Amino acid sequence: MHIEFRHLRTIKAIHEAGGLARAAEQLHITQSALSHQIKGLEDQAGVELFARRSKPLKLSAAGQRLLRLAERILPEIEALEEEFKGLRAGKTGRLHIAIECHACFEWLFPVLEHFRKAWPDVDVDIRPGLAFDALPALQKEEVDVVISSDPEDLPGVEFVPLFDYAPVFVASSQHPLAQKAFVEAEDFRGETLITYPVERSRLDVFSQLLSPAKVEPAHVRQVELTAVILLLVASNRGVAVLPDWVVREVKYHSDYVTRPITEGGLTRRLYAAVRSEDASKPFVAHFIRLARTEPLKLQRS
């Protein structure tokens, strides 16, 4: 038996209209075409779907079974059509974000708070990109955006600049290095460096300063939470290097000092890596606009 969506719509329309004439009008077909469609369906089923002698026209037991099927399936089809319509209009979709930057949660959550209000029908998720290969996952469409400070030349992927930031040295106000106007690689040689639990190649302090200078701290202590890093630094248990958006609240706190890395300071840039075909989607473009502006408020505060 071959049942089409139009058959289900026909059964439902006749049941609700109580007759062929009104149902044909609702379905925008002739009464003759509707009768022919019902006859063909009954021939397939081998049973009558209507008790034709009743007025208004009523479904037989077999017709009732088909009606229940229509009432279950048609709303799902209509919902799917609306979803596809939203996709075509750019109102719905998926935005799964991978982060190759442990401290990015500090500015990403305010961005997503604004984003969800503007795009309530977009499915948003965040995955720590440090736990897997984020860029290959982007190419495989397993994620939709990768936040990274290390752009690569990848086919089908665009690295859209977001904003520049400065890695900043943070120490206790009682630490000897607090007396310096800026710190250099050699200053870390005898220190306990407190970092996020991330590969060295993904930490600015190593990739941009210590590794090129071939300097190794006395100890490296890995800590998951920014608040705990700052607590340890304030207790003079070590020093840290954090993005400037993280240290906005401690810059004027008497327990801490913040200093530039090298006399001229270090500057890094964050990017949003997206598939080229997705870059023009309205909600993706809006997310990128928010990611360019909201973090700057944290840096200036």
N, C-alpha and C positions, 0 to 999 in steps of 0.2 A: 504493500500500500504506500503510495507516494503522497505525502501531505505537505503542502506548501504553506507559507505564512499567509498567503491570500485566502486559503481555505479556513484557517483559524479566524482571520478577521471576518470572513463571511458568516461563519457560525455565530460569532459573538454579535455581529450587527443584526442578524435576523432575530436572535433571541431578545436583544434589547429593543428592537423596533416592533416585534410582534407580527411581522408580515414581510413579504418579499418586496412589495412596492416601496415602502419606506426604507427598507434596508438597502435596496438598489440605489435610492436617492442619496443615502449617506455614503455609500461606497463609490458614487459617481460612475455607475455602470447601468446598462439597461436591465429591466426586469427579466427579459429573455436571456441575456447573458448570465445573469445570476442563477436563473433556473437551470441553465445548461451546466453551470459549474457545480451546482448541488447534485444534479443527476450523475455527472461524471464521478464525483466523490463517492456517492452511494454505490455506484457500480464497482468502484475499487474496493469499498469496504464490504460489499455483499449484504448490507443491511440498510434499512431506512433510517435516516437521521431525524426526520420530522414526522409528527402525527398530523398528517395533512388535513384531516377532517375537523380538526379543532380550530376554533377562532377565539382569540388570536392564535397564530401558528405556534405550536409548541414543539420542543425538542423531544425526540424519543429517548429511551434509556441510553442507546448508543450515542445519540447526539449530545446528551448530557455529559458523557465521558469526554467527548471531543471539546465541549465547552470548558470543562475543568482544565483540560490541557491548554486551551487558548488563554484562559485567565491566568495560568501560571507562566506561560512562555512569552506572551505578547508584551507584558510590562518589562520583562528583561530585554526584549528586542528594542523597545522604545527607549529604555535607559541607555542601551548601547548606542543607539542612533544619536541621542543627545550628547553622549560622551564623544563620539566621533565628530559631531558638529562643533563641540567645544575645542577639540584638537585642531580642526581646520581653522577655527577662529583664533587659535592661540591662547585660549582661556584655561585650558586644562593640560595636564602633562605630568612629567616626572622630573624632579630635580634632586638627584642623589649626589651628595657632595663628598669627596674624599679630601682630607686635609694632610698635606705633607709638612705641617707646621704645628708643633705641639701647642704653642701659645695662641694660635689663631682663634681658639674658642672664645677668648676674651672679647674680640670684636665681632665674631661671626654671629653670636646669639642676638645681639641688638639688631644686626642686619636682617636676620631671619624673622625677628619679631615684626619689623616693618613689612617684610616680604609677605608673610602669611596673611596680613590684613588686606593686602592688595590682590593676592592670588590664592584665595581660600580653596580652590579646587585643584591646586597643584600639589602632588604628593612629594613631600620633602623628607629627606633622610640625610644623616651625617655619618660618615665612616672614617675612622682614623686611618689616613692613607699610609701611615708609617707601618701598619701591620700587614700590608700587602703591596704588590706592585700596582700603584694607582694609575699610572699612565697607560700601561697595557690594558688595565680594566676599563679605562676610558675608551680606548680604541675598540674594545669588545662590547661596548654599550652596557657594561655592568654598572658603571657610574656615569654621571653626566657632566660634572665639573670637578676639576682637581685644583686645589689651592696650593701653589708651589712657588718657591723663589728660584728654581733652577729650570729655566726654559730649555727645551730641546727641539731639534728639527725633526718633527714626526709627521708623516703623511696623514692628511685628513684632520689635523689637530691645530688649533690656533691658541697661542698664548697671549691673552689680552691683559695689558698692564693694569694693575689696580692702584697701588700707591707705594711710595717709598717710605722706608722706615729706617731708624738708626738702632743698631744693637748698642746697648748701654751697659757700662760696668756698674755694678751695685755692690756696696760693701757697708759694713757697720760704720757708723760715725766714729767709733773708737779704733778702727783699723788703721795701721800705719799708712796704707795707700790712700786714705781719705785726705791726706795732706797734699796729694798731687793734683795738678790741674787736669791731667789726662793720664791714662795708663797705656802701656805698651806691652808687647809680647813677653819681654823679659820679666815684667812685674808678676807674671803668673807662675814663674818657675818654682817658687817655694810655697805656693798656696794650695789650699783645698778648693777646687772648683766644683761648685754645685750646679748640676745640669738636669735637664729633663732626661728620661730614659730613652734616648734616641741615639742612633748611630752617629759617630763623630762627624762623618761627612755631611750630615744634615744639620749640624749645629754651627751657627755663624762664627762663634768664637774659635772653633777649630778650623773650619774651611777658609775663613777670611783672615785669621790672625796667627794662631799657634802653629798649625801644620806648615804653612809656608815658612815660618821662622824657625821651624824644628825645635820648638819649645814644648816641654812636657810639664804640666803642673805636678806638684808633689803628690796630690791625691785627686781623684775624681769621684764625687759622690752623686749618685743619680736619685732624683726625687720626682715623683709623679705630679704633685700639685704645686702651682705657683705660690699659693699662700704658705705652704710649708717651706719652700725655697726662701721666701722672704723672712720667715720666722727664724730659720737657721742663720741667715745672713745677719739679721738684727742681733742674734745671740753671739755673733763673731765666731761662728763655726765654719765659716768659709766665705767665698765671694762668688758672684754670679754675673753672667752676661745675659740680659733679657731685652726683648724689643721695647722701644720707647712707649708703645701703647700699654704695656704691662706695668711700667713703673710710674704711670701718671699720678697714682695716689701716694707714692712714697717719696716723690721728688722733694717735697717740703716737710717730710717727717723727720724729726730730730734724731731718730734711731738709725737713719740711713744716709748715705751719700750716693749720688749718681755722677759718673764721670764719663766723658767721651772715650771711645776706643781710638787711640792714636791722636796726635795733635789735631789733625784735620777731621777726625771722626770717621766712622764707617757708615756707608749708606747702602742699603739693600732694597730690592724691589720685589713685591709680591705680584703674582700673575694668577689669573683664572684660566686654566686650560680647558677648552671646550672643543667638541667636534665641530668642524667647519660648517656642517649642514645645520647645526643647532644654534649657531651664534646669533642668527637673526630672529630666532623665536622671541616673541614679545616678553615672555616671563623670564627667559634667560638674560635678555638685554637689560631688563629691569633689575634683576639680581646683581648684575655687574655694575650698574649705576649705583645701587645702594652700597655695594662693596667698595666702591671708589670713594664714597663720601662719608659714610658713617664712621669708619675707623679714624678719619682725620679729626673728628670731634673728640675722640679719646686722646689723641696725641696732643691736642691743644688744651685739654682740660687740666 
